[in-house]
Amino acid sequence: MRYLFILCLFFCQNPLFPQDYNILDFGAKGDGISLNTQSIQSAIDAAHKNEGGRVVIPAGSFLTGALQLKSDVEIHLEKNALMLGSTNPEHYYKLKRWKALILADDEDNIAITGPGQINGQGRQLALHIDSLFYAGQIDSSQYNFVEKRPKYYLRPQLIEFVNCNNIKIKNVTLRNAACWVQTYDRCRNIIMDSVRTESDAYWNNDGIDIQDCINVRITNCFVNSADDGICLKSQSSKHLCDSIYIANCTVRSSASAVKFGTVSHGGFKNVVIKNIKVYDTFRSAIAIECVDGAVLENILIDSLTATNTGNALFIRLAERSKKEKMGILRNVTIKNVKVEVAFERPDYDYEIRGPALPFFHNTFPSSITGIPGYPVQNVRLENIEIVYPGRGNSGLANAPISRLDQVPEKISDYPEFSMFGELPAWGFYVRHMDGLTMKNIKLSIKEADYRPALIFDDVHNLDIRSIVVEGEPNRSPIILKNAKQVQIDGDHPILRL
């Protein structure tokens, strides 16, 4: 991990914002009804013109449309200050691609700070946009008929910064986006600290999206999102996420909590994620996906606890588009992790719940899967404890070890822990892997499952040291198929196929 963000830490935490610009002095009204877009933008423009300043949002409720943040300007929301996003789609505009309440393109030294709040009123805004389709004002090509909602790019985010440098987001609360909450795309030197994200308002409510950014530090944040929680993406084959540090965050998600991908064209390198708490999460606590030709390498995830989650760990290397070069997924260390997998769906209390699967299944194991000829390389799992509910029932869904060859590859499918259907193991399913070390692993099951705990299929250089399986009435063997250069300590029964 390259700590190149030290200079960013200095500049972002000590911005040269010498003067305050109170939006009341520019005609803003905090009654929650008057539209203040022009007043707030005028304050931003004045601060920018005068070599920088702090635009102050005082106590009150200030309705606004889209704002363009400019270099050397900080938006500061004081205590009891509320910035309300307009629910009128005409009050939003594009700079380069996607709409948002606060936009910035090619700007330097920008900030949004609290302790106030920004509320996008996302559900009302999204439903207003939806109504425009039925009024004939949105083309059918921009509407998702299967999911019955406008496509994501018609629904504004709260924040989108593109190609910006030296960004600080601190102590602010972000609520209720119509789509993703906040995206930082091709930016450098980002400090995000003590930000609270609450968005269970509508579909695609990702909490934090970091896309092709360099030198990012995210600490002490809380994310409650109806889609992925903290998500690293790589949209461009010419860019990548590099030197990312995420620590001391809590995530609740109706999708995956900590995720790399799904978009993964360029790469992810030198990422450290530490001290993360996950709860009530529908999909994976950790999802690492490289499916669009990226190089994903040098990743450390250390000290993560997850309770009431649908899946512990999902690592996937594949070739989704069939147009990109094949990606590489290697050099990943995950350690000091404890996960409790739920039997029922973990996001029951969400208003926007993840879509139920269209097939019968038992609890899904953790999985690491490449594709034939392109294995996942060099993964180390250390001090991992996963508690499963068990109750795997072959009458509900049956995947016996005699049918290992029938587990589909699904090379170009959307990656998800459930993508293969019923899997033949309850603890770990590993396929197309070269270089896996598992040290101090404890797998517990509360009630019996018809499947074995561990299956390794087309796995080379497998080193298992100190693995404990608890709760099985009959000790199931470790299943090895097409496995070479295997070392397993202890007296575990082993079945080679």
C-alpha positions in Angstrom: 0.0 0.0 0.0 1.4 3.3 -1.0 0.6 6.1 1.4 0.6 8.8 -1.2 -2.4 10.5 0.3 -0.2 12.2 3.1 -0.1 15.4 1.1 -3.8 15.1 0.5 -4.4 14.7 4.2 -2.7 18.1 4.8 -4.3 20.0 2.0 -7.8 18.5 2.5 -7.9 19.0 6.2 -6.4 22.5 6.0 -8.1 24.2 3.1 -7.5 27.8 2.4 -11.1 29.0 2.8 -10.5 32.4 4.3 -14.0 33.9 4.1 -17.6 32.8 4.8 -20.4 33.4 2.4 -23.8 33.0 4.2 -26.5 32.0 1.7 -29.0 34.2 3.5 -27.0 37.2 2.3 -27.7 36.0 -1.3 -31.4 35.8 -0.7 -31.9 32.2 0.4 -35.0 31.4 2.4 -35.0 28.4 4.8 -38.7 27.7 4.7 -38.5 24.4 2.9 -40.7 25.8 0.1 -38.8 28.5 -1.7 -36.4 27.3 -4.4 -32.9 28.5 -3.5 -30.8 27.2 -6.4 -29.9 30.6 -7.7 -29.0 32.0 -4.2 -26.8 29.1 -3.2 -25.1 29.0 -6.6 -24.4 32.8 -6.4 -22.7 32.2 -3.1 -20.6 29.4 -4.6 -19.7 31.6 -7.5 -18.7 34.5 -5.3 -16.5 32.4 -3.1 -14.8 30.9 -6.2 -14.3 34.3 -7.8 -12.7 35.7 -4.7 -10.0 33.1 -4.4 -12.0 30.7 -2.3 -14.3 30.6 0.6 -16.8 28.7 2.8 -20.5 28.8 1.7 -22.4 28.5 4.9 -25.9 26.9 5.0 -27.4 28.0 8.4 -30.1 26.4 10.4 -33.3 26.0 8.3 -34.6 23.9 5.5 -33.3 25.1 2.1 -34.9 23.6 -1.1 -32.6 23.6 -4.1 -32.0 22.1 -7.5 -28.6 21.1 -9.0 -25.6 23.1 -7.8 -22.1 23.2 -9.3 -19.3 23.2 -6.7 -16.2 25.1 -7.9 -12.5 25.1 -7.0 -11.5 26.4 -3.5 -15.0 26.3 -2.2 -16.4 24.5 0.8 -20.2 24.0 1.4 -20.6 23.9 5.2 -24.0 22.9 6.7 -24.3 24.2 10.2 -26.2 22.4 13.0 -29.9 22.0 12.1 -29.2 23.0 8.5 -31.0 20.9 5.9 -30.4 21.1 2.2 -33.4 19.6 0.4 -33.2 18.3 -3.1 -36.0 19.4 -5.4 -38.4 16.7 -6.5 -38.8 18.5 -9.8 -36.7 16.7 -12.5 -36.4 20.0 -14.4 -34.3 21.4 -11.6 -31.4 19.1 -12.4 -29.0 19.3 -15.3 -26.0 17.3 -16.6 -22.4 18.5 -16.8 -20.9 15.5 -18.6 -23.0 12.4 -18.0 -25.1 11.9 -14.9 -27.3 14.2 -13.0 -26.7 15.1 -9.3 -27.7 17.6 -6.7 -24.1 18.7 -6.2 -21.8 18.3 -9.1 -18.2 19.2 -9.8 -16.1 18.5 -12.9 -12.3 19.3 -13.1 -12.3 21.2 -9.9 -9.6 21.4 -7.2 -9.8 21.9 -3.4 -13.5 21.3 -2.8 -15.3 20.2 0.4 -18.7 19.5 1.9 -18.9 19.5 5.7 -21.4 19.2 8.4 -22.9 18.7 11.0 -25.9 19.5 8.9 -27.8 17.2 6.4 -28.5 16.9 2.7 -31.7 15.1 1.8 -32.4 14.3 -1.8 -36.0 13.4 -1.3 -35.1 10.5 -3.7 -38.3 8.5 -3.7 -40.5 11.5 -4.5 -38.1 12.6 -7.2 -37.8 9.1 -8.7 -41.6 8.7 -8.7 -42.0 12.1 -10.4 -39.6 10.9 -13.1 -41.5 7.6 -13.3 -44.7 9.5 -13.9 -43.1 11.3 -16.9 -42.8 8.0 -18.7 -46.6 7.4 -18.4 -47.2 11.0 -19.5 -45.2 10.2 -22.7 -42.3 12.5 -21.8 -39.7 9.8 -21.4 -38.7 7.6 -24.3 -39.3 3.8 -23.8 -35.6 3.1 -24.4 -34.9 4.9 -21.1 -37.4 2.8 -19.1 -36.8 -0.5 -17.5 -40.0 -2.5 -18.2 -38.9 -5.6 -16.2 -38.2 -3.6 -13.0 -40.9 -1.0 -13.8 -38.8 2.1 -13.1 -36.8 4.7 -15.0 -33.3 3.7 -15.9 -30.6 4.7 -13.3 -29.1 7.6 -15.3 -32.4 9.5 -15.3 -32.4 9.5 -11.5 -30.1 12.1 -9.9 -27.5 11.3 -7.3 -26.8 13.5 -4.3 -23.1 14.1 -5.1 -21.1 13.4 -8.3 -17.5 14.7 -8.6 -15.6 13.9 -11.8 -11.9 14.4 -12.4 -11.4 16.5 -9.3 -8.5 16.9 -6.9 -8.2 17.4 -3.2 -11.7 16.6 -1.9 -13.0 16.6 1.7 -16.3 15.2 2.8 -16.7 15.4 6.6 -19.3 15.3 9.4 -22.2 15.6 7.1 -25.3 13.3 6.8 -26.5 12.3 3.3 -30.0 11.0 3.0 -32.4 9.6 0.4 -31.0 9.6 -3.1 -33.0 8.7 -6.2 -30.2 6.5 -7.3 -26.6 6.2 -6.1 -25.9 8.5 -3.2 -22.4 9.7 -4.0 -19.9 9.0 -6.8 -16.3 10.1 -7.1 -15.0 9.3 -10.6 -11.4 9.7 -11.7 -10.6 11.9 -8.7 -7.4 12.2 -6.7 -6.8 12.8 -3.0 -10.1 12.2 -1.3 -10.6 12.4 2.5 -14.0 11.2 3.7 -14.5 11.1 7.5 -17.4 10.7 9.9 -20.0 10.8 7.1 -23.4 9.3 7.7 -25.2 7.9 4.7 -28.8 6.9 5.1 -30.6 5.9 1.8 -33.2 3.2 1.7 -35.3 5.5 -0.5 -35.3 3.9 -3.9 -33.6 1.4 -6.2 -29.8 1.5 -6.8 -29.1 3.4 -3.6 -25.4 2.6 -3.4 -23.9 4.3 -0.3 -20.4 5.2 -1.4 -19.0 4.7 -4.9 -15.3 5.2 -5.6 -14.6 4.9 -9.3 -11.1 4.9 -10.8 -9.8 7.2 -8.0 -6.3 7.5 -6.6 -5.4 8.2 -3.0 -8.6 7.8 -1.1 -9.1 7.7 2.7 -12.5 6.8 4.1 -12.8 6.6 7.9 -15.3 6.5 10.7 -18.3 6.4 8.3 -21.7 4.8 8.7 -23.6 3.5 5.6 -27.2 2.3 5.5 -28.0 1.7 1.8 -30.6 -0.1 -0.2 -27.9 -1.3 -2.6 -24.2 -1.9 -2.2 -22.6 -0.2 0.8 -19.0 0.8 0.1 -18.2 0.0 -3.5 -15.1 0.3 -5.6 -15.6 0.4 -9.3 -13.4 0.8 -12.4 -15.4 2.1 -15.3 -12.5 2.9 -17.7 -9.9 0.5 -19.0 -7.5 3.5 -19.0 -7.9 4.2 -15.2 -7.9 2.3 -12.0 -8.5 2.5 -8.2 -5.2 2.8 -6.5 -4.0 3.5 -2.9 -7.3 3.2 -1.1 -7.7 3.1 2.7 -11.0 2.3 4.3 -11.2 1.9 8.1 -13.5 2.0 11.1 -16.8 2.0 9.2 -20.2 0.3 9.8 -22.2 -0.9 6.9 -25.8 -2.1 6.5 -26.8 -3.0 3.0 -29.6 -4.6 1.0 -26.9 -5.8 -1.4 -23.2 -6.3 -0.6 -21.5 -4.5 2.2 -17.9 -4.1 0.9 -17.6 -4.7 -2.8 -15.1 -4.5 -5.6 -16.9 -4.2 -9.0 -19.2 -5.1 -10.6 -17.8 -2.7 -13.2 -14.1 -3.7 -13.4 -12.5 -2.5 -16.6 -9.2 -0.9 -15.5 -8.1 -2.2 -12.1 -7.9 -2.1 -8.3 -4.5 -2.0 -6.7 -3.1 -1.4 -3.2 -6.3 -1.4 -1.2 -6.4 -1.7 2.6 -9.8 -2.2 4.4 -9.7 -2.5 8.2 -12.1 -2.6 11.2 -15.4 -2.9 9.4 -18.7 -3.9 11.0 -21.5 -5.3 8.8 -25.0 -6.2 9.8 -28.4 -7.0 8.2 -26.9 -7.4 4.8 -28.7 -9.3 2.1 -25.8 -10.4 -0.1 -22.1 -10.7 0.7 -20.2 -9.1 3.5 -17.2 -9.1 1.2 -17.5 -9.3 -2.6 -14.5 -9.1 -4.8 -15.4 -9.2 -8.5 -13.1 -8.9 -11.5 -15.2 -9.6 -14.6 -14.4 -6.9 -17.2 -10.7 -7.2 -17.9 -9.3 -5.4 -14.8 -6.1 -6.3 -12.9 -7.2 -6.6 -9.3 -4.2 -7.1 -6.9 -2.6 -6.3 -3.6 -5.7 -6.2 -1.5 -5.8 -6.5 2.3 -9.0 -6.8 4.3 -8.3 -7.0 8.0 -10.7 -7.2 10.9 -14.3 -7.4 9.7 -17.3 -8.7 11.7 -20.6 -9.4 10.1 -23.9 -10.5 11.7 -27.1 -11.4 9.9 -25.7 -11.5 6.4 -26.7 -13.7 3.4 -23.1 -14.6 2.5 -19.7 -14.2 4.0 -17.2 -14.1 1.1 -17.6 -14.1 -2.7 -14.5 -13.8 -5.0 -15.0 -14.1 -8.7 -12.8 -13.8 -11.8 -14.7 -14.1 -15.1 -15.1 -12.5 -18.5 -18.5 -10.8 -18.6 -18.3 -8.7 -21.8 -16.3 -11.2 -24.0 -14.9 -8.0 -25.7 -12.3 -7.1 -23.1 -9.0 -8.8 -22.4 -9.1 -11.4 -19.7 -8.6 -9.9 -16.2 -6.3 -10.9 -13.4 -7.3 -11.4 -9.8 -4.3 -12.1 -7.5 -2.6 -11.3 -4.2 -5.5 -10.9 -1.8 -5.3 -11.3 1.9 -8.3 -11.5 4.1 -7.8 -12.0 7.8 -9.4 -11.6 11.3 -12.9 -12.0 10.0 -16.0 -13.3 11.8 -19.3 -13.7 10.0 -22.7 -15.1 11.0 -24.7 -16.2 8.0 -28.5 -15.9 8.3 -31.0 -18.6 7.5 -33.8 -16.1 6.6 -33.3 -13.1 4.4 -31.3 -10.5 6.4 -32.8 -7.4 4.9 -36.4 -8.0 6.0 -36.8 -4.6 7.6 -35.6 -2.7 4.6 -38.2 -0.8 2.6 -36.3 -1.5 -0.7 -35.3 -5.1 -0.3 -33.0 -7.0 -2.6 -34.9 -9.1 -5.2 -35.7 -12.6 -4.1 -34.0 -15.4 -6.1 -36.2 -17.2 -8.7 -35.1 -20.7 -7.7 -35.2 -22.9 -4.6 -31.9 -23.1 -2.7 -30.2 -23.8 0.6 -27.7 -21.5 2.3 -24.9 -20.4 0.0 -21.3 -21.1 1.0 -18.4 -18.7 0.6 -16.9 -19.1 -2.8 -13.7 -18.4 -4.8 -14.1 -19.1 -8.5 -12.1 -18.4 -11.6 -12.9 -19.8 -15.0 -11.1 -22.6 -17.0 -7.6 -21.6 -17.9 -7.8 -18.4 -15.8 -7.5 -19.2 -12.1 -7.8 -16.8 -9.2 -4.2 -16.5 -7.9 -2.6 -16.2 -4.5 -5.3 -15.7 -1.9 -4.6 -16.0 1.8 -7.4 -16.5 4.3 -6.3 -16.3 8.0 -8.1 -16.3 11.3 -11.6 -16.6 9.7 -14.6 -17.8 11.6 -18.0 -18.3 9.8 -21.1 -19.5 11.5 -23.7 -21.1 9.2 -27.3 -21.9 10.1 -27.3 -25.3 8.4 -30.6 -27.0 7.6 -29.5 -27.8 4.1 -32.2 -30.0 2.7 -31.6 -32.1 -0.4 -35.4 -32.3 -1.0 -35.5 -28.5 -1.4 -32.4 -28.3 -3.7 -29.9 -31.0 -4.5 -26.3 -30.7 -5.6 -24.5 -33.9 -4.7 -20.8 -34.3 -5.1 -21.4 -36.8 -7.8 -22.6 -33.9 -10.0 -19.6 -31.5 -9.5 -19.2 -31.3 -13.3 -22.7 -30.0 -13.5 -22.0 -26.8 -11.5 -22.3 -24.2 -14.3 -19.4 -22.0 -15.2 -21.5 -18.9 -16.2 -18.4 -17.1 -17.5 -20.3 -14.1 -18.8 -23.0 -13.8 -16.2 -23.5 -11.0 -13.8 -21.4 -12.0 -10.7 -23.2 -12.8 -7.5 -22.8 -15.3 -4.7 -26.0 -17.0 -5.9 -25.1 -17.1 -9.6 -24.3 -20.9 -9.8 -27.6 -22.0 -8.2 -27.4 -24.6 -5.4 -23.8 -25.3 -4.6 -22.5 -28.7 -3.3 -20.8 -27.4 -0.2 -22.1 -25.5 2.8 -18.8 -23.9 4.0 -16.4 -23.1 1.1 -16.7 -23.9 -2.6 -13.4 -23.2 -4.5 -12.9 -23.7 -8.2 -10.2 -22.7 -10.7 -7.7 -21.5 -8.2 -3.9 -21.4 -8.1 -2.3 -20.6 -4.7 -4.7 -20.7 -1.7 -3.6 -20.6 1.9 -6.2 -21.2 4.6 -4.8 -20.8 8.1 -6.8 -20.9 11.4 -10.2 -21.3 9.8 -13.2 -22.2 11.9 -16.5 -23.2 10.2 -19.5 -23.9 12.4 -22.9 -25.1 11.5 -25.9 -24.9 13.8 -28.0 -27.7 12.3 -27.1 -30.5 9.9 -26.6 -30.0 6.2 -26.7 -32.7 3.5 -23.6 -31.2 1.9 -19.9 -31.4 2.9 -18.2 -28.4 4.3 -15.4 -27.9 1.8 -14.9 -28.6 -1.9 -11.8 -27.7 -4.0 -12.2 -28.3 -7.7 -9.3 -27.6 -10.1 -7.3 -26.0 -7.3 -3.4 -26.0 -7.4 -1.1 -25.1 -4.6 -3.6 -25.5 -1.7 -2.2 -25.1 1.8 -4.6 -25.7 4.7 -3.3 -25.2 8.2 -5.4 -25.5 11.3 -9.0 -25.8 10.0 -11.8 -26.7 12.4 -15.3 -27.8 11.3 -17.9 -27.9 14.1 -21.5 -29.0 14.3 -21.6 -31.8 11.8 -23.2 -35.0 13.2 -20.9 -37.0 10.8 -17.5 -35.6 9.8 -17.7 -34.8 6.1 -14.5 -35.2 4.1 -12.7 -32.4 2.4 -13.5 -33.0 -1.3 -10.6 -32.6 -3.7 -11.1 -32.9 -7.5 -8.3 -32.2 -10.0 -6.3 -30.8 -7.1 -2.5 -30.7 -7.2 0.2 -29.8 -4.8 -2.1 -30.0 -1.8 -1.0 -29.8 1.9 -3.6 -30.3 4.6 -2.6 -30.6 8.2 -4.5 -32.5 10.9 -6.6 -35.7 10.6 -9.4 -34.5 8.4 -11.0 -37.1 6.2 -10.2 -36.4 2.5 -12.0 -37.7 -0.5 -10.3 -37.4 -3.9 -12.4 -37.6 -7.0 
